Amino acid sequence: MKYFNILLAFAITLILFSCEKSDDLDQNDVNGTYLGTITSDVSNKLSKADVSTPATVVVSTIGNQIEVHCFSDNFDTTIMFDIYMNGDDINVCLIGDDFENMYGHMRGHGNMMDGTMHNSSTEWMQHLNNDHQDGDEHFGGFDMKHHTFNYVFNINGQNYNFQGIKQ
């Protein structure tokens, strides 16, 4: 009977821990292929219309950053991003020269509270406080609950909106 109680306690413990849901997101969870559409606003003298075509995004982790390669029949671009946890989402932000060209300032020239992570603050909020100024805009990210990626690529003043789901 003693061994039975020990075995029963072990089995219950094993079941409880194996069924425990983890809320921790891993940046590698974004890696993979996303199939969807890319929509661009095409304007000419006679009409203005949204044009949507099938597109693919391939996401790969390189060090602490991700590479996003988006392509379709008439579109092909690759961008590097830093990623930040924000609840059930993972938000992205440009890096290096792309960051400076987009925002007109270097990283670290934001609100600069005290530079420390507060318990109630997400990685994303900390990034906004430390690296951005009022009015800085972001263009997409990952919805981890729905396994989707949405991003607006701005190429030569033209916006291309990708929306896709992980395969």
N, CA and C atoms as an extended XYZ file, in Angstrom:
501
Properties=species:S:1:pos:R:3:atomname:S:1:resname:S:1:resid:I:1 pbc="F F F"
N         0.827       -1.199        0.000 N   MET     1
C         0.000        0.000        0.000 CA  MET     1
C         0.865        1.254        0.000 C   MET     1
N         1.989        1.219        0.685 N   LYS     2
C         2.899        2.355        0.761 CA  LYS     2
C         3.419        2.688       -0.638 C   LYS     2
N         3.807        1.656       -1.399 N   TYR     3
C         4.314        1.883       -2.757 CA  TYR     3
C         3.214        2.394       -3.689 C   TYR     3
N         2.005        1.918       -3.467 N   PHE     4
C         0.881        2.362       -4.268 CA  PHE     4
C         0.634        3.860       -4.069 C   PHE     4
N         0.685        4.338       -2.820 N   ASN     5
C         0.489        5.760       -2.520 CA  ASN     5
C         1.594        6.612       -3.147 C   ASN     5
N         2.821        6.135       -3.098 N   ILE     6
C         3.940        6.864       -3.704 CA  ILE     6
C         3.764        6.922       -5.219 C   ILE     6
N         3.395        5.781       -5.805 N   LEU     7
C         3.181        5.723       -7.244 CA  LEU     7
C         2.015        6.625       -7.657 C   LEU     7
N         0.937        6.628       -6.881 N   LEU     8
C        -0.212        7.472       -7.160 CA  LEU     8
C         0.165        8.953       -7.069 C   LEU     8
N         0.903        9.337       -6.050 N   ALA     9
C         1.335       10.729       -5.893 CA  ALA     9
C         2.230       11.144       -7.065 C   ALA     9
N         3.123       10.254       -7.484 N   PHE    10
C         4.000       10.536       -8.623 CA  PHE    10
C         3.187       10.714       -9.902 C   PHE    10
N         2.206        9.852      -10.123 N   ALA    11
C         1.373        9.923      -11.327 CA  ALA    11
C         0.567       11.219      -11.358 C   ALA    11
N         0.002       11.603      -10.228 N   ILE    12
C        -0.771       12.854      -10.175 CA  ILE    12
C         0.123       14.054      -10.445 C   ILE    12
N         1.298       14.077       -9.857 N   THR    13
C         2.256       15.163      -10.083 CA  THR    13
C         2.654       15.236      -11.550 C   THR    13
N         2.914       14.100      -12.151 N   LEU    14
C         3.294       14.047      -13.560 CA  LEU    14
C         2.176       14.587      -14.445 C   LEU    14
N         0.958       14.208      -14.167 N   ILE    15
C        -0.188       14.673      -14.956 CA  ILE    15
C        -0.369       16.184      -14.816 C   ILE    15
N        -0.262       16.693      -13.598 N   LEU    16
C        -0.446       18.134      -13.379 CA  LEU    16
C         0.602       18.952      -14.123 C   LEU    16
N         1.860       18.538      -14.054 N   PHE    17
C         2.914       19.307      -14.711 CA  PHE    17
C         2.897       19.138      -16.225 C   PHE    17
N         2.517       17.996      -16.728 N   SER    18
C         2.496       17.801      -18.175 CA  SER    18
C         1.340       18.534      -18.818 C   SER    18
N         0.279       18.826      -18.067 N   CYS    19
C        -0.872       19.535      -18.615 CA  CYS    19
C        -0.805       21.031      -18.363 C   CYS    19
N         0.204       21.482      -17.638 N   GLU    20
C         0.314       22.898      -17.321 CA  GLU    20
C         0.596       23.699      -18.577 C   GLU    20
N        -0.185       24.745      -18.787 N   LYS    21
C        -0.020       25.600      -19.957 CA  LYS    21
C         1.072       26.622      -19.673 C   LYS    21
N         1.945       26.807      -20.635 N   SER    22
C         2.981       27.817      -20.502 CA  SER    22
C         2.547       29.065      -21.255 C   SER    22
N         2.595       30.206      -20.584 N   ASP    23
C         2.263       31.475      -21.219 CA  ASP    23
C         3.494       32.144      -21.814 C   ASP    23
N         4.668       31.531      -21.623 N   ASP    24
C         5.893       32.115      -22.138 CA  ASP    24
C         5.962       31.943      -23.646 C   ASP    24
N         6.210       33.035      -24.345 N   LEU    25
C         6.404       32.988      -25.777 CA  LEU    25
C         7.894       32.946      -26.055 C   LEU    25
N         8.255       32.256      -27.093 N   ASP    26
C         9.641       32.140      -27.504 CA  ASP    26
C         9.783       32.863      -28.829 C   ASP    26
N        10.833       33.670      -28.952 N   GLN    27
C        11.005       34.413      -30.201 CA  GLN    27
C        11.113       33.476      -31.394 C   GLN    27
N        11.556       32.234      -31.179 N   ASN    28
C        11.630       31.285      -32.286 CA  ASN    28
C        10.248       30.853      -32.766 C   ASN    28
N         9.201       31.116      -31.963 N   ASP    29
C         7.837       30.784      -32.374 CA  ASP    29
C         7.413       31.554      -33.614 C   ASP    29
N         8.079       32.661      -33.920 N   VAL    30
C         7.712       33.439      -35.103 CA  VAL    30
C         8.345       32.870      -36.370 C   VAL    30
N         9.384       32.052      -36.221 N   ASN    31
C        10.056       31.480      -37.393 CA  ASN    31
C         9.098       30.653      -38.221 C   ASN    31
N         9.258       30.728      -39.537 N   GLY    32
C         8.451       29.903      -40.416 CA  GLY    32
C         7.965       30.668      -41.627 C   GLY    32
N         7.030       30.042      -42.312 N   THR    33
C         6.474       30.593      -43.542 CA  THR    33
C         5.046       31.041      -43.302 C   THR    33
N         4.742       32.243      -43.749 N   TYR    34
C         3.412       32.830      -43.633 CA  TYR    34
C         2.871       33.044      -45.046 C   TYR    34
N         1.707       32.482      -45.320 N   LEU    35
C         1.065       32.667      -46.617 CA  LEU    35
C        -0.082       33.649      -46.460 C   LEU    35
N        -0.192       34.567      -47.428 N   GLY    36
C        -1.258       35.555      -47.350 CA  GLY    36
C        -1.322       36.387      -48.602 C   GLY    36
N        -1.623       37.644      -48.396 N   THR    37
C        -1.716       38.572      -49.522 CA  THR    37
C        -0.916       39.829      -49.222 C   THR    37
N        -0.497       40.478      -50.284 N   ILE    38
C         0.116       41.791      -50.160 CA  ILE    38
C        -0.740       42.743      -50.977 C   ILE    38
N        -1.122       43.835      -50.338 N   THR    39
C        -2.003       44.808      -50.958 CA  THR    39
C        -1.264       46.126      -51.094 C   THR    39
N        -1.327       46.707      -52.271 N   SER    40
C        -0.715       48.018      -52.475 CA  SER    40
C        -1.763       48.972      -53.019 C   SER    40
N        -1.576       50.228      -52.688 N   ASP    41
C        -2.460       51.278      -53.179 CA  ASP    41
C        -1.852       51.802      -54.465 C   ASP    41
N        -2.453       51.452      -55.568 N   VAL    42
C        -1.934       51.845      -56.875 CA  VAL    42
C        -2.743       53.037      -57.374 C   VAL    42
N        -2.041       54.109      -57.670 N   SER    43
C        -2.725       55.310      -58.142 CA  SER    43
C        -2.243       55.670      -59.540 C   SER    43
N        -3.161       56.142      -60.360 N   ASN    44
C        -2.789       56.764      -61.623 CA  ASN    44
C        -3.760       57.910      -61.881 C   ASN    44
N        -3.625       58.557      -63.002 N   LYS    45
C        -4.448       59.732      -63.277 CA  LYS    45
C        -5.933       59.410      -63.385 C   LYS    45
N        -6.270       58.205      -63.831 N   LEU    46
C        -7.672       57.869      -64.075 CA  LEU    46
C        -8.359       57.219      -62.882 C   LEU    46
N        -7.619       56.450      -62.099 N   SER    47
C        -8.285       55.738      -61.008 CA  SER    47
C        -7.329       55.508      -59.849 C   SER    47
N        -7.912       55.149      -58.745 N   LYS    48
C        -7.137       54.781      -57.557 CA  LYS    48
C        -7.773       53.508      -57.014 C   LYS    48
N        -6.979       52.440      -56.906 N   ALA    49
C        -7.545       51.163      -56.464 CA  ALA    49
C        -6.519       50.389      -55.652 C   ALA    49
N        -7.014       49.551      -54.766 N   ASP    50
C        -6.145       48.642      -54.034 CA  ASP    50
C        -5.954       47.383      -54.862 C   ASP    50
N        -4.716       46.959      -54.989 N   VAL    51
C        -4.405       45.747      -55.734 CA  VAL    51
C        -3.843       44.732      -54.748 C   VAL    51
N        -4.459       43.554      -54.691 N   SER    52
C        -4.057       42.513      -53.751 CA  SER    52
C        -3.597       41.282      -54.527 C   SER    52
N        -2.429       40.744      -54.149 N   THR    53
C        -1.901       39.547      -54.799 CA  THR    53
C        -1.412       38.564      -53.739 C   THR    53
N        -1.392       37.272      -54.055 N   PRO    54
C        -0.843       36.289      -53.121 CA  PRO    54
C         0.623       36.597      -52.823 C   PRO    54
N         1.025       36.382      -51.567 N   ALA    55
C         2.402       36.667      -51.158 CA  ALA    55
C         2.827       35.695      -50.068 C   ALA    55
N         4.136       35.609      -49.893 N   THR    56
C         4.733       34.732      -48.885 CA  THR    56
C         5.735       35.527      -48.060 C   THR    56
N         5.766       35.270      -46.767 N   VAL    57
C         6.798       35.809      -45.883 CA  VAL    57
C         7.505       34.627      -45.242 C   VAL    57
N         8.840       34.660      -45.259 N   VAL    58
C         9.649       33.670      -44.567 CA  VAL    58
C        10.400       34.399      -43.453 C   VAL    58
N        10.207       33.940      -42.209 N   VAL    59
C        10.818       34.565      -41.039 CA  VAL    59
C        11.882       33.635      -40.476 C   VAL    59
N        13.081       34.180      -40.258 N   SER    60
C        14.202       33.416      -39.698 CA  SER    60
C        14.846       34.222      -38.578 C   SER    60
N        15.235       33.543      -37.509 N   THR    61
C        15.954       34.193      -36.422 CA  THR    61
C        17.435       34.228      -36.764 C   THR    61
N        18.029       35.404      -36.600 N   ILE    62
C        19.471       35.575      -36.779 CA  ILE    62
C        19.962       36.300      -35.532 C   ILE    62
N        20.607       35.560      -34.644 N   GLY    63
C        21.022       36.132      -33.362 CA  GLY    63
C        19.806       36.495      -32.546 C   GLY    63
N        19.726       37.759      -32.101 N   ASN    64
C        18.586       38.241      -31.323 CA  ASN    64
C        17.563       38.965      -32.181 C   ASN    64
N        17.754       38.909      -33.499 N   GLN    65
C        16.864       39.614      -34.406 CA  GLN    65
C        16.213       38.622      -35.361 C   GLN    65
N        15.248       39.134      -36.129 N   ILE    66
C        14.628       38.284      -37.143 CA  ILE    66
C        14.807       38.927      -38.516 C   ILE    66
N        14.889       38.055      -39.506 N   GLU    67
C        14.917       38.478      -40.895 CA  GLU    67
C        13.567       38.128      -41.491 C   GLU    67
N        12.931       39.095      -42.136 N   VAL    68
C        11.638       38.892      -42.769 CA  VAL    68
C        11.820       39.093      -44.269 C   VAL    68
N        11.612       38.009      -45.018 N   HIS    69
C        11.697       38.065      -46.478 CA  HIS    69
C        10.282       37.939      -47.016 C   HIS    69
N         9.806       38.995      -47.663 N   CYS    70
C         8.459       39.026      -48.224 CA  CYS    70
C         8.574       39.066      -49.742 C   CYS    70
N         7.812       38.182      -50.404 N   PHE    71
C         7.874       38.145      -51.858 CA  PHE    71
C         6.547       37.702      -52.466 C   PHE    71
N         6.309       38.212      -53.677 N   SER    72
C         5.167       37.827      -54.505 CA  SER    72
C         5.623       37.976      -55.947 C   SER    72
N         4.692       37.913      -56.893 N   ASP    73
C         5.058       38.033      -58.304 CA  ASP    73
C         5.794       39.335      -58.618 C   ASP    73
N         5.355       40.451      -58.022 N   ASN    74
C         5.927       41.757      -58.351 CA  ASN    74
C         6.538       42.468      -57.152 C   ASN    74
N         6.854       41.724      -56.092 N   PHE    75
C         7.363       42.350      -54.869 CA  PHE    75
C         8.372       41.414      -54.231 C   PHE    75
N         9.508       41.969      -53.780 N   ASP    76
C        10.524       41.159      -53.114 CA  ASP    76
C        11.378       42.072      -52.245 C   ASP    76
N        11.309       41.887      -50.931 N   THR    77
C        12.119       42.689      -50.018 CA  THR    77
C        12.467       41.869      -48.786 C   THR    77
N        13.583       42.210      -48.171 N   THR    78
C        14.029       41.574      -46.928 CA  THR    78
C        14.381       42.667      -45.937 C   THR    78
N        13.863       42.542      -44.713 N   ILE    79
C        14.097       43.535      -43.667 CA  ILE    79
C        14.466       42.807      -42.377 C   ILE    79
N        15.386       43.417      -41.615 N   MET    80
C        15.769       42.907      -40.294 CA  MET    80
C        15.023       43.705      -39.222 C   MET    80
N        14.567       42.980      -38.181 N   PHE    81
C        13.834       43.602      -37.090 CA  PHE    81
C        14.355       43.119      -35.737 C   PHE    81
N        14.195       43.984      -34.732 N   ASP    82
C        14.225       43.554      -33.339 CA  ASP    82
C        12.793       43.171      -33.000 C   ASP    82
N        12.638       42.225      -32.064 N   ILE    83
C        11.292       41.821      -31.660 CA  ILE    83
C        11.112       42.034      -30.163 C   ILE    83
N         9.862       42.323      -29.781 N   TYR    84
C         9.528       42.659      -28.401 CA  TYR    84
C         8.228       41.985      -28.002 C   TYR    84
N         8.259       41.315      -26.860 N   MET    85
C         7.066       40.681      -26.320 CA  MET    85
C         6.093       41.764      -25.857 C   MET    85
N         4.799       41.537      -26.143 N   ASN    86
C         3.767       42.487      -25.740 CA  ASN    86
C         2.470       41.708      -25.531 C   ASN    86
N         2.365       41.041      -24.403 N   GLY    87
C         1.201       40.195      -24.129 CA  GLY    87
C         1.198       39.001      -25.063 C   GLY    87
N         0.101       38.826      -25.809 N   ASP    88
C        -0.010       37.723      -26.761 CA  ASP    88
C         0.563       38.077      -28.133 C   ASP    88
N         1.167       39.229      -28.235 N   ASP    89
C         1.735       39.669      -29.499 CA  ASP    89
C         3.249       39.757      -29.391 C   ASP    89
N         3.891       39.718      -30.537 N   ILE    90
C         5.310       40.042      -30.632 CA  ILE    90
C         5.393       41.164      -31.649 C   ILE    90
N         5.810       42.341      -31.169 N   ASN    91
C         5.906       43.509      -32.035 CA  ASN    91
C         7.307       43.605      -32.615 C   ASN    91
N         7.406       44.247      -33.773 N   VAL    92
C         8.687       44.384      -34.458 CA  VAL    92
C         9.046       45.849      -34.611 C   VAL    92
N        10.362       46.099      -34.696 N   CYS    93
C        10.848       47.451      -34.925 CA  CYS    93
C        12.102       47.372      -35.776 C   CYS    93
N        12.235       48.326      -36.661 N   LEU    94
C        13.394       48.405      -37.545 CA  LEU    94
C        14.684       48.548      -36.734 C   LEU    94
N        15.804       48.235      -37.360 N   ILE    95
C        17.103       48.335      -36.700 CA  ILE    95
C        18.050       49.176      -37.553 C   ILE    95
N        19.152       49.610      -36.945 N   GLY    96
C        20.245       50.273      -37.652 CA  GLY    96
C        19.824       51.478      -38.472 C   GLY    96
N        20.382       51.548      -39.709 N   ASP    97
C        20.095       52.680      -40.597 CA  ASP    97
C        18.615       52.766      -40.943 C   ASP    97
N        17.942       51.619      -41.075 N   ASP    98
C        16.504       51.638      -41.378 CA  ASP    98
C        15.729       52.361      -40.272 C   ASP    98
N        16.130       52.125      -39.007 N   PHE    99
C        15.493       52.800      -37.873 CA  PHE    99
C        15.709       54.309      -37.982 C   PHE    99
N        16.958       54.723      -38.180 N   GLU   100
C        17.277       56.146      -38.236 CA  GLU   100
C        16.614       56.833      -39.429 C   GLU   100
N        16.566       56.148      -40.587 N   ASN   101
C        15.909       56.734      -41.760 CA  ASN   101
C        14.411       56.894      -41.536 C   ASN   101
N        13.789       55.943      -40.848 N   MET   102
C        12.340       56.001      -40.611 CA  MET   102
C        11.989       57.078      -39.590 C   MET   102
N        12.744       57.147      -38.486 N   TYR   103
C        12.344       57.995      -37.367 CA  TYR   103
C        13.121       59.297      -37.254 C   TYR   103
N        14.225       59.428      -37.967 N   GLY   104
C        14.979       60.677      -37.925 CA  GLY   104
C        15.783       60.882      -36.658 C   GLY   104
N        15.967       59.829      -35.888 N   HIS   105
C        16.809       59.895      -34.695 CA  HIS   105
C        17.382       58.512      -34.426 C   HIS   105
N        18.415       58.481      -33.584 N   MET   106
C        19.033       57.201      -33.239 CA  MET   106
C        18.239       56.537      -32.124 C   MET   106
N        18.440       55.227      -31.993 N   ARG   107
C        17.835       54.508      -30.864 CA  ARG   107
C        18.427       55.056      -29.577 C   ARG   107
N        17.630       54.980      -28.532 N   GLY   108
C        18.101       55.463      -27.244 CA  GLY   108
C        17.852       56.948      -27.045 C   GLY   108
N        17.214       57.585      -28.011 N   HIS   109
C        16.897       59.003      -27.884 CA  HIS   109
C        15.400       59.211      -27.701 C   HIS   109
N        14.809       58.298      -26.941 N   GLY   110
C        13.374       58.384      -26.697 CA  GLY   110
C        13.092       59.110      -25.407 C   GLY   110
N        12.043       58.683      -24.720 N   ASN   111
C        11.604       59.341      -23.499 CA  ASN   111
C        12.585       59.154      -22.354 C   ASN   111
N        13.308       58.026      -22.368 N   MET   112
C        14.352       57.729      -21.385 CA  MET   112
C        13.906       57.943      -19.944 C   MET   112
N        12.938       57.155      -19.527 N   MET   113
C        12.487       57.260      -18.143 CA  MET   113
C        13.673       57.036      -17.221 C   MET   113
N        13.865       55.833      -16.727 N   ASP   114
C        15.062       55.570      -15.943 CA  ASP   114
C        15.832       54.380      -16.494 C   ASP   114
N        15.428       53.866      -17.662 N   GLY   115
C        16.167       52.805      -18.328 CA  GLY   115
C        16.001       51.423      -17.726 C   GLY   115
N        15.142       51.265      -16.731 N   THR   116
C        14.974       49.948      -16.116 CA  THR   116
C        13.612       49.390      -16.451 C   THR   116
N        13.520       48.082      -16.400 N   MET   117
C        12.266       47.403      -16.695 CA  MET   117
C        11.402       47.407      -15.442 C   MET   117
N        10.202       47.942      -15.545 N   HIS   118
C         9.272       47.944      -14.420 CA  HIS   118
C         8.422       46.687      -14.481 C   HIS   118
N         7.956       46.217      -13.337 N   ASN   119
C         7.173       44.989      -13.281 CA  ASN   119
C         5.932       45.048      -14.157 C   ASN   119
N         5.295       46.189      -14.256 N   SER   120
C         4.068       46.285      -15.029 CA  SER   120
C         4.334       46.628      -16.497 C   SER   120
N         5.579       46.754      -16.869 N   SER   121
C         5.922       47.170      -18.221 CA  SER   121
C         6.340       45.975      -19.072 C   SER   121
N         5.833       45.929      -20.305 N   THR   122
C         6.240       44.875      -21.226 CA  THR   122
C         7.538       45.287      -21.910 C   THR   122
N         8.180       44.327      -22.579 N   GLU   123
C         9.369       44.652      -23.369 CA  GLU   123
C         9.042       45.746      -24.375 C   GLU   123
N         7.850       45.650      -24.968 N   TRP   124
C         7.425       46.618      -25.972 CA  TRP   124
C         7.317       48.023      -25.375 C   TRP   124
N         6.667       48.151      -24.224 N   MET   125
C         6.531       49.464      -23.588 CA  MET   125
C         7.892       50.029      -23.214 C   MET   125
N         8.776       49.172      -22.749 N   GLN   126
C        10.124       49.616      -22.402 CA  GLN   126
C        10.850       50.124      -23.652 C   GLN   126
N        10.694       49.403      -24.766 N   HIS   127
C        11.295       49.833      -26.042 CA  HIS   127
C        10.754       51.205      -26.448 C   HIS   127
N         9.438       51.378      -26.374 N   LEU   128
C         8.853       52.667      -26.743 CA  LEU   128
C         9.391       53.790      -25.875 C   LEU   128
N         9.504       53.541      -24.567 N   ASN   129
C        10.011       54.564      -23.649 CA  ASN   129
C        11.473       54.912      -23.907 C   ASN   129
N        12.284       53.897      -24.195 N   ASN   130
C        13.717       54.123      -24.314 CA  ASN   130
C        14.176       54.547      -25.698 C   ASN   130
N        13.496       54.074      -26.740 N   ASP   131
C        14.016       54.251      -28.093 CA  ASP   131
C        13.191       55.160      -28.994 C   ASP   131
N        12.003       55.542      -28.572 N   HIS   132
C        11.128       56.306      -29.457 CA  HIS   132
C        10.693       57.622      -28.858 C   HIS   132
N        10.296       58.498      -29.757 N   GLN   133
C         9.756       59.796      -29.381 CA  GLN   133
C         8.277       59.806      -29.726 C   GLN   133
N         7.552       60.759      -29.160 N   ASP   134
C         6.130       60.892      -29.470 CA  ASP   134
C         5.960       61.034      -30.980 C   ASP   134
N         4.983       60.324      -31.514 N   GLY   135
C         4.706       60.404      -32.944 CA  GLY   135
C         5.386       59.330      -33.765 C   GLY   135
N         6.368       58.617      -33.220 N   ASP   136
C         6.995       57.521      -33.960 CA  ASP   136
C         5.951       56.441      -34.204 C   ASP   136
N         5.912       55.926      -35.418 N   GLU   137
C         4.890       54.970      -35.824 CA  GLU   137
C         5.518       53.592      -36.061 C   GLU   137
N         4.756       52.543      -35.782 N   HIS   138
C         5.180       51.174      -36.072 CA  HIS   138
C         4.189       50.554      -37.047 C   HIS   138
N         4.619       49.501      -37.733 N   PHE   139
C         3.873       49.058      -38.902 CA  PHE   139
C         3.440       47.605      -38.884 C   PHE   139
N         3.500       46.934      -37.725 N   GLY   140
C         2.978       45.575      -37.685 CA  GLY   140
C         3.672       44.689      -36.684 C   GLY   140
N         3.346       43.392      -36.777 N   GLY   141
C         3.927       42.412      -35.879 CA  GLY   141
C         3.174       41.093      -35.957 C   GLY   141
N         3.391       40.262      -34.942 N   PHE   142
C         2.862       38.902      -34.889 CA  PHE   142
C         1.759       38.803      -33.847 C   PHE   142
N         0.648       38.191      -34.221 N   ASP   143
C        -0.432       37.838      -33.301 CA  ASP   143
C        -0.227       36.356      -32.995 C   ASP   143
N         0.314       36.070      -31.818 N   MET   144
C         0.719       34.705      -31.486 CA  MET   144
C        -0.471       33.784      -31.227 C   MET   144
N        -1.601       34.320      -30.803 N   LYS   145
C        -2.787       33.482      -30.590 CA  LYS   145
C        -3.352       32.975      -31.911 C   LYS   145
N        -3.300       33.811      -32.940 N   HIS   146
C        -3.884       33.454      -34.224 CA  HIS   146
C        -2.838       33.056      -35.263 C   HIS   146
N        -1.555       33.059      -34.863 N   HIS   147
C        -0.441       32.643      -35.726 CA  HIS   147
C        -0.398       33.449      -37.017 C   HIS   147
N        -0.566       34.764      -36.883 N   THR   148
C        -0.558       35.628      -38.055 CA  THR   148
C         0.566       36.651      -37.982 C   THR   148
N         0.913       37.187      -39.139 N   PHE   149
C         1.881       38.271      -39.255 CA  PHE   149
C         1.285       39.322      -40.182 C   PHE   149
N         1.308       40.555      -39.737 N   ASN   150
C         0.831       41.691      -40.522 CA  ASN   150
C         1.906       42.766      -40.483 C   ASN   150
N         2.199       43.346      -41.632 N   TYR   151
C         3.198       44.412      -41.679 CA  TYR   151
C         2.976       45.270      -42.912 C   TYR   151
N         3.175       46.578      -42.762 N   VAL   152
C         3.110       47.506      -43.888 CA  VAL   152
C         4.545       47.872      -44.256 C   VAL   152
N         4.983       47.395      -45.413 N   PHE   153
C         6.300       47.721      -45.943 CA  PHE   153
C         6.183       49.033      -46.709 C   PHE   153
N         7.074       49.984      -46.426 N   ASN   154
C         7.087       51.237      -47.158 CA  ASN   154
C         8.325       51.235      -48.039 C   ASN   154
N         8.118       51.094      -49.339 N   ILE   155
C         9.211       51.029      -50.304 CA  ILE   155
C         9.062       52.219      -51.255 C   ILE   155
N        10.037       53.112      -51.216 N   ASN   156
C        10.039       54.291      -52.084 CA  ASN   156
C         8.730       55.075      -52.019 C   ASN   156
N         8.212       55.248      -50.821 N   GLY   157
C         6.995       56.022      -50.629 CA  GLY   157
C         5.709       55.280      -50.927 C   GLY   157
N         5.809       54.029      -51.341 N   GLN   158
C         4.633       53.203      -51.650 CA  GLN   158
C         4.418       52.201      -50.515 C   GLN   158
N         3.191       52.083      -49.992 N   ASN   159
C         2.879       51.132      -48.931 CA  ASN   159
C         2.407       49.800      -49.503 C   ASN   159
N         2.961       48.722      -48.952 N   TYR   160
C         2.580       47.352      -49.304 CA  TYR   160
C         2.202       46.651      -48.012 C   TYR   160
N         0.936       46.298      -47.861 N   ASN   161
C         0.426       45.706      -46.633 CA  ASN   161
C         0.338       44.195      -46.768 C   ASN   161
N         1.208       43.470      -46.012 N   PHE   162
C         1.152       42.014      -45.998 CA  PHE   162
C         0.297       41.564      -44.835 C   PHE   162
N        -0.587       40.581      -45.087 N   GLN   163
C        -1.361       39.914      -44.042 CA  GLN   163
C        -1.314       38.424      -44.340 C   GLN   163
N        -0.813       37.623      -43.377 N   GLY   164
C        -0.714       36.201      -43.625 CA  GLY   164
C        -0.780       35.373      -42.371 C   GLY   164
N        -0.940       34.061      -42.575 N   ILE   165
C        -1.042       33.104      -41.488 CA  ILE   165
C         0.073       32.079      -41.620 C   ILE   165
N         0.592       31.672      -40.452 N   LYS   166
C         1.704       30.723      -40.421 CA  LYS   166
C         1.263       29.346      -40.909 C   LYS   166
N         2.098       28.741      -41.712 N   GLN   167
C         1.819       27.405      -42.251 CA  GLN   167
C         2.464       26.323      -41.416 C   GLN   167
